[in-house]
Amino acid sequence: MTYVKPMITRGNRQPLIWVLLGQRTGDNAQALAVGRAVAEALGGQVIAKPLKYNALYRVPDLVLGASLRSLAEERRSAIAPPWPDLVVGVGRRSIPVARWIRARSGGQAKLVQIGRPRAPLDWFDLVVTTPQYRLPDGPNVLQLLLPPLSPPSLDAAELERWRKAFAPLPRPWIAVLVGGARPPYRFEVPDAVLLAQQADALAGRLGGALLVTTSPRTGPAQARALIDTIARPAHHNLWSPDADNAHYAILALADRFIVTGESVSMLAEACVSGKPVAIYELPRWPYPAWSGKRGLGRRLARSGLVSPPRDPQAVVRRLVDGGHAALLGAPEPARYVPVPDERARIVAAVTALLDD
C-alpha cells in the first residue's frame, strides 16, 4: 500500500507536537502514528511524553478536571513550556493532563484524543476513533476503518536474523496473531484448540508453515493448548516480558495472516500489510443493545456520562464486507481489496485545527 504524502503549505510554521504515552504499547503506537503523520506532512517536531500515574487516576476525569493531580510527582517536571501546538493522547488517564496543558498554553494547544475517551467529546478538538467504539458522529469526530498505526521499523540485521530463523520452514509463512479474552469475548482452552486446528488445516492446504505469536491476554494454558495442537511446521513466539520477541519480524515477513477478531489493533497490523487476512472470531457474550447514534443515547455518549460498549465485530464486518479480509474457513474473495490509507484524512483534520 502506497502512502502519498500530502502537499501542505503553511508558511514557516512548524508545529510542536506532544504525544502522551501510557502503559499500553498498542495505544502508544496509535498516538505516535498520528503525531508522526502530522509532523511528516507539516514539518513539525514530535516529542513523546511518557506518563506515569498515582492512585488518583481512578478518580473520574469529570472530578479531576484539568489537572496534574493524577500524574506521578517525578513526571510532572516534564510537563513544562514551551507549550505544544498539538497534544495527542489516548486512554482516559491522559485526559486531565492534556486539558491542563491546554489551559496553561492559553488555549494554544489543540487536543486530539484517540479511540474512546470515556469523557465529554466536546472537551477535545478532535477525536480519532473506529467503529468498535460506537461513538456518535459529530464535527469533531473522525471515524476511521482501522486505528492509525505506523509500519514497524526493524533494523535490517534484526530482520535478517529472523528471516534466517524462519528459512527452514516451508512457504507460505502464515502468521497467526493470537489475542485472548477481553469483554465481551472469551478465549478458553477449547477455543485455542479449534483455532490451532483451523490454522493447521489452512497451512496444510497451502503447503506452508505457521508463525504463531501470542499476547499478554492469551493465557498460558491456552497458549500451550494452541502449540500442542499444531501439527504443521511452525515457529512459536510465546509472549513473555523478557522474551526474544519476533512479533514485528513476523508482521514484516509473513505471506498471509490469521488474526483473532477481538483485537482491532492486530487486525490493523495485518490488514495494512496488503497480504491476505483471515479472521478467527472468538466466542462472545451478546453485545448490549445500543442506540447511541441519535436521540438520548447520542446526547449521553457525547456528554461522557455513558460510554458505548465496545464492539470489535463492527470492524470485522466492514473488513469482510469490503473484501479486505475473510473469515477463517470461509471462501476467500477473488481479490483482496487493500485497506484505505487514512493518514491523509487525519493530517487534513489536524491541519484545519492548527489553521483555525
N, C-alpha and C positions, 0 to 999 in steps of 0.2 A: 504494500500500500504506500503510495507516494503522497507526501505532505508538501503542499505548495505554500511557501512562506508568504503571508500577507504583505503587500506593499503598503505601508502606512507612513505618512509624512506628518510629523507633529512638531515641526520646528526643531529646536535644540533640546527639548525636554526629554530627559531620560528618567523614568520613574524609579524610585526606590521601593522595592517590594520586600515585605517581611512575610515569611511563611512560618506559622506557628506549628511546631511539631509536638506530637504527643507520644503515647506509649504504643500505638498500633502501627506496624510497618505499612500495612495496606493503606490506612488513612493518610499517613505521611507521604506515601508515593503519589496519591491523588493531589494533595495540596501542592507538592513540589512540581508536579506536572503542569498545573495551572500557572504557578509562578514563573516557571521556566518558559512556557509558551508565550506568555505576555512579554517577558524580558527579551526573548529572541526576536519577537516582532517589533518591539519598541526601543530596543537597545538599552533596556534598563538593567538594574542590578538586583539580584536576589540574595537575601540574607536569611538563612534558616535560624529560627529562634527555638531551640529545644526547651520545652516547658516541663516542669515537674510540680506536682500539686501537693498541698497539705490536706488534712481531713475535711476542710471546709468545701472541697469540691463536691461533696454530697449535698450541700445546700442548693436548693433550686436557683437557677440563674435569675429568676424574677426577684428573688430576695437579695442575692449578691449584688445585682446591678452592675454598673460599670466600675470594676474594682480589681485590685490585685490581691484581695484578701485570701483567695483560694490558691494562690501561687506560692510555692515554697520560697522561703526567705532568700536562699542562695541563688535563685534565678531572677529575682526582682531587679538586680542591678543591670541586667542585660536589656531591660525594657526602658530605654532612655533615648533622648534625642541624639542625632537628628531624626525626626519622626518620618515614617514612610508615607508614600503616596497611596500604597495599597497594602492591605493586610489580608492574607489568605489563611483561613482557619478551617478546621474540620473537627467534629466532635463537640459535644455540649460543654466540656470543661474549658475549652479555649475561649468561649464567648465573652465572659466577663473581662478577660484580659484584652481581647480585641476591642471591646467597647471603651475600655479605659484608655487605650492607645488613641482611639479616635477623639475622645474628649480632650486629652492632653495635646493633641495636634491642632486643636481649634477647629475640628471638623474637616481638616485637610485629608486625613486618611480615609479611604474608601474601604468598606468591609465586604469581602467575598467569602461566603461560607459554603463548604462542600457537603453534599449528602442531605442529611436530615437534622436540622438544627435543634429540634425539640424546644423551640423558643419562638416568640413572635417573629414572623417573617419580615415585618416592617423594620426590625432592628438592623437589617442588612441592606446594603446597596444592591447586592446580587447574591442569589442562592443558586448554585450549580448542582442539579440533582438528577436522578434517574427514576424510571417508572416504579422501581421496587418500593420507593418511599411514599408514593401516592400523595404527594403534596399538591395542593390546588394550584392552578395556573395563576399567574399574575405578572405585572410589568417587571418585577424584579426577580422572577423565577425563570431560569433557563433549564429546560428539560432536554437531557441528552439520552441517547440509546444506552450507552455504557459509561461508566465512570472514567474520568480522564486519567490516563497513565502515560508515562514516558517509557520508550523502549529501554529495557535493561542494558546497562553498559557493562560489558565484561572485558577484562584485559585479554588481549589476543592470546597470550601464553596460557592463561587460565582456561579459555575456551578450547584451545588445542589440547590441553591436558585431559579435559573431559571427552573431547572427540576421540582421543586415543583409548580412553577407558571404555567407551561405547562401541568401538570399532569391531570387536569380535561378534557383536550381536547382529543378526540378520535384519535387513531393512525391508519395509519401512519401520522406522522407530516411532512408536506410538506413545506419546506422553499420557500418563494417567494422573491428573491433578485431583487429589483427594482432600476434601474438606472434612466436614463432620457435623455433629449435632449442633444446631443453633435454631432457636424457636423461629418458625413453627416446625422445623424439620427434626427428624430422628435419624440416627445412624448407629445401628446396633450390629452385633456380630453377623447375624444372617444377612443384613444388608451389605456388609463388606464382602461376604462370600458371593452374593449374587453379582455385585459389581465385578469382582475378580473373574467370575465365570463368563460374564458377557465381554469383558475386555479380552480375556483369553480367546474367546470364540472369534472376535474381530481380528486379533493378531494371527490366529491360525488360518483364517480365511485369506488374509493378505500375505501370509508367509513371513510376518515381521516379528518384532520384539517389543516389549513394554518397558518404558522408562517411568517407574512409579515414584511419585513424590507425595508425601503426606504433609499434614499441617498440625499445629498445636491442638486443633479440635478433633482430630481423627480418633484419638484414644488408643492406648497400647494393645488392648485386646482386639479391637477392630483392625488395627494395622497388622497384627500377627495373623489374624484370620485371612486377611487380604493376601499377604505374602505366601502363606501356606497353601492357598487355593490355586494360585497361578502356576500353570504348568509350562507355559511358553518361556523361551529365554527372556530374561528381564534384568534390569538394574533397579535396585531398591534404594531409594533416597528417603529414609525414615527420619522424620523431623525430631530433633532434639536441640537444646540451646547451644551445645558445643559441637554439633556435627559438622563434618565437611560437606557443606550443603551444595548440591548440584542443581537446585531448583532453576536458577537463571540460565544455566547451561542447557538444561532440558528444554526450557522455553525457546532458546535460540536454535537448538539442533534437531528437535523433533520434526518428523514429517507430517504428523497429524496428531490430534488431541482427543482425549476423553476427559470430561470435566464433570464433577458433581455440581448439580444445579443450584445448590443453596448459596454458593459464593459468587456474587456478581463480579467481584474483583478478579477471581480466577477465570471466569468466563471472558472478561475483557482481555486478560493476558493472552488467552488462547486465540480469541477471535481477531485481535489486531495483527496476529501473525500472518493472516491471509491463507492459512492452511485449513484443511477440513477439520471440523469440530463436531464431536458427538457429545451430547449432554445426557448424563445419568441422573435421573430425577430421584432424589431421596424421598422416602415416605414422610408424610407430614400430617400434622393435625389440621383440621379445617381452618381456613382463614376466617377471622371475624369479619362480618359484613361491614362495609364502609362506603358511605356515600359522600365523600368529602369534596367532590368536585363542584358542589353547588349548595345553596341554602345554608342551614345551620352548621352542617359538617364543614363546609368551606370556611365559614367565619371562625369556628373553633380551631381549625387547623392553622389558619393564618395568625390567630392570636397566640398560638403556642399552648393553649390550655389543653388541647388534645393532640396527641401525636398519632397519625395513622399507622396501623400495624404494617410491618414490613412484608412485602410480597415479591420475592425474587422471581416467582413464576411469571409475573408480568413481563420481566425481561426475557425469560426463556421463550415465552410465546412470541414476542416480537422478533427474536433471533431466528426462530424456526419459521415463522410466517414470512419473514423477509428473505429466506433462503441463505442466511448467514451461518446456520448450524442445523443439525438434525438431532433427533432423539436417538440415543444408543439403542440399536436393534431395529429401528425403523428404516424405511427406504431413504437413501440419501438423495439430495437434489441432483439433477443432471449437471448443474454447475453451481458451485458455492459463490454467493454474492459477497464481495468484500464489504465489511462494515464501514460506514462513513467515518472519515477522519474529521472530528468535530472541533479540533483545536481552533480553526478559523472562526467558528461561532463564538467560542469563549473569548478569543482575542478581540473580536468586534464588540462584544458586550462590555468587556472591561475598558476598552478604548473609549467607548461612549461615556462611561463613568468618569474617567480621568479628564475627558474634554469638557465635562459638564461645568 
